[in-house]
Amino acid sequence: MQALGPPIDPALLWATHTDWRGMKAHAGWDRRPGDDGLVQILARAPNVPALNKALAWPLMAVPEVYHRPLLPGQRRLLHFTARLKLTDLPRLYLEHPALRWEIAAPLRDAERLARGSHFSRFGPDRAPDDFHRSNRVAAPVQALEGDDQPAIGGLVLALIDFGCPFLHEQFRTPAGTRVAAVWDQGGSLPEAHTPGCQQGWPWRLPRGFAHGRQLGPRTLAAIDAAVWQPPPGAPVLDEFDVYAGIDHLIDHDDPRRRIWHATHGGALLDLAAGRLDPLTQQPDAASDAALVVVQLPSMTAADSAGASLGAQLLDGLRYVLDVCRPDAKVVVNISYGSHAGPHNGRSLIETAMTELLEARPQDFSIVLAAGNARQSRCHVQRSVRRNRTALLRCQLAAGDTTDTFVEVWYAAPPARLGQHLEARVRPPGRVWSDWQAPGHGDEMREMASRDEVVAMLRHDAADPQGAGLGLILLAVGPTAQPDDVPCPLADAGLWEIEVRLVEAEPGTEPEPVLLNAWIERDDPGQNPGAGHSYFADQDADDDAETLSSLATGPHTVVAGGFCIASGRPVPYSSIGSQHGPMVLAACERDTTTAGLLVAATRSGERVLMNGTSVAAPVLARRLLNVLARQSVPRRGWPAVLKALARSDPFVKPMS
């Protein structure tokens, strides 16, 4: 049994044990001796003095937007993101012990995870200095001076996603584009960028952040006019030529570097606020809403495990609220998520969203997709009691080139009872590990050399991110060899976790402890036929806690999905016992049309898309229409959803 000391981010511990091999290829730096590359974190201070101390710490770069209050007259919020050297993480832990934080680094195989879908193929997060010079058409305008501090008012739909075809006819009126700001979080400016050094380069740094690239409202309007309303004698520009000219929406896997046929973000933007509602083919109030788009870094968007999602989402939310006026009416759509997490509304990104919604309590809503995990066998619920252990049997897929994470969450027994849980693990064909009490863990090493770690069991009585629950984490390395990062392999097959309840004194009567276990989402990477890991033993009600790990906060609005023809929930739509206001929204037409027709990248072209990712913007559109008629306080959204479920054919109550 190995004592762990005070709890730290389990993902950081696993990365350290495995020399970062599961993350290093796409974390923005290579893990080499003496390498001082930067790593991003998502953090929460317990109070204002701890926040002030953290923001003033010279070893950590915190975006300027977090140094300002959200609204005039407020205190600064307690959640923030930061970048610091990997070598300074131990000092952060020691010098700021009250801070709760997690690393934000996508898993190594993230890019390959997207290659099975024509909606989301991702290229490099960069704009090479010489790339756009060789394109067929240069960008039609440069960024306009003073366009880096937009102040957007009125009705606003904000989308945090990937892929924004901002020239699409669905996102404009006869007067011009409705897209008021685009922040590409993963993009960068040419290294030698100074005014005039790159003719026609329209991107600029966004206000409040020192990374990514932004198109402001005046620049976007000028690009839109050059395409749709060129002056007499000016060359006719194609949408795709303009995107290529500014290194946007390019399929870098294609040797011809063509523009993607469709993107996840473009489809959802059409559903939420296209010029015509794709469900009714009629205009509505949302048809005139201003649009703000935050494009996630490609590796974050492609990483199904969501290993860096929280930090990027918080940055995106702060950007949206920073570019909008305080009196703007704002609905934000987020159709990303993951499986694992505490599912009690107290993960770091969930408490960050709660803080934002409480700080801006009027005319502001965050709409989340419920998730598509109900049939994925990613969750089990068990009870451990006196003289009876709980056994969790996890089938790890062969051919998996990525790490696998199994999280077991529980409410720790009261300390006054003197009871605690212990856990142990058995890999396929091996013996059980030692029992691990809270504050302890074990490592499993490769059989032949016994040098490199292939699995880790860690047990914390108090989750290090402050969720208020105990956490038993099993992290397992790849079962098949990646082609870019050689590593020892874990055994595919049945991994078993056993949990027991230990009595402090003989004769006491311990109370049963409820366990909820999730296998983190892990879409097949370079071997699409590998399949998913899953729990081998499923009870009838194990699908009842499959809601997205983002969607259990008290104030966010959650959308499940239903089929219009049958009126019934789609079978994959996730559910959960803890969440904020929640309804079902349309995401499929009928059993033969698996989805809704939505905008492709080029104007006039359409594609089919389904899932609760689609349901969320369908609901967001209806919330925008409500905001166009009335002002809604934060506490008023449940009543709004109830009214929509009675009157709108594309919204139904949860049953």
TABEL-V802742 format. One line per field, one symbol per residue. ss: DSSP state (A for helix, B for strand, O for the rest). phi: phi as a letter, one per 40 degrees, with the letter a starting at -180 (. if undefined). burial: + if it has 16 or more other C-alpha atoms within 10 Angstrom, else -. A space follows every 50 residues. Layout:
ss: ???
phi: ???
burial: ???
//
This chain:
ss: OBBOOOOOOAAAAAAAAOOOOOOAAAOOOOOOOOOOOBBBBBBBOOOAAA AAAAAOOOOBBOOAAAAOOOOOOOOOOOBBBBBBBAAAAAAAAAAOOOOB BBBBOOOOOAAAAOOOOOOOOOOOOOOOOOOAAAOOOOOOOOOOOOOOOO OBOOBBBBBBBOOOOOOOAAABBOOBBOBBBBBBOOOOOOOOOOOOOOOO OOOBOOOOOOOOBBBOAAAAAAAAAAAAOOOOOOOOOOAAAAAAAOOOOB OOOOOOOOBOOOOAAAAAAAAAAOOOOOOOOOOOAAAAOBBBBBBOOAAA AAOOOOOOAAAAAAAAAAAAAAABOOOOBBBBBBOOOOOOOOOOOOOAAA AAAAAAAAAOOBOBBBBBBOOOOOOOOOBBBBBBBOOBOBBBBBBBOOOO OOOBBBBBBBOOOOAAAOOBBBBBBBOOOOOOOOOBBOOBBBBBBOOOOO OOBBBBBBBBOOOOOOOOOBBBBBBBOOOOOOOOOOOOOOOOBBBBBBBB BBOOOOOOOOOOBBBBBBBOOOOOOOOAAAOOOBBOOOOOOAAAAOOOOO OOOOOOBBBBBBBOOOOOBOOOOOOOOOOOOBBBBBBBOOOOOOOBBBBO OOOOOBBBBOOAAAAAAAAAAAAAAAAAAOOOBAAAAAAAAAAAAAAOOO BBBOO
phi: .bcbgdcbdccccccccbfgccbccbcgaccbdgcbccbcbbbbccacdc cdcccccccbcbddcccbccbdgccccccababacdccdccdcccbcccb abcbbccdcdccccccbccabbbccabddbccccccbcdcacccdgccbc bbbgcbbbbbabgbccccccbabdchccccabbccccbcddccbdgcbcg cccacccgbbagabbcccccccccccccbccdgcccbcdcccdccbfbgc ccccccfccdcabdccccccccacdbcdcbfbcacccbccbbbbccdccc cccccgcbcdccccdccccdcccccdccbbbbbbbbiacchcfbgbcccc cccdcccccbcbfaabbbcchbbcbcfcbbbbbbbdgacbbbbbccccgc cbcbbbbbbaccddcccgbacbbabbcdgbcccccbcdgbaabbbdcccg bccbaabbbbcbdccgcgbcbbbbbbcccbcccbbdacbccchcbbbbbb bbccbdgcbccdbcbbbbccdacdccbdccgbcaccbbccbcccbbcdcc bbccbccbbcbbccccgbdcccccbacbacdaabbcaacaccbcibcbcc ccdgbbbcabhcdccccdcdcccdcccccacbcdcccdccccccccbbcb bbccb
burial: ------++-+++-+--++-++++++++---+-----+++++++++----+ +--++----++++-+++--+-----+++++++++-+--+--+---+--++ +++++++++++++++---+++++++++----++-+-++++++++--++-+ ++++++++++++++++++++++---+++++++++++++++-------+-+ +++++++++-++++++++++++++++++----------++++++++++++ +------+++++++++++++++++++++-----+++++++++++++++++ ++++++++++++++++++++++++++-+++++++++++++++++++++++ +++++++-++-+++++++++++++-++++++++++---++++++++++++ ++++++++++-++-----++++++++++----+-++++++++++++---- -+++++++++++++++++++++++++++++++----++++++++++++++ +++------+--+-+++++++++++++--+++++++-+---++-++++++ ++++++++++++++--+-++-+++++--+++++++++++-----++++++ ++---+++++++++++++++++++++++---+-+--++-+++-++----+ ++---
//
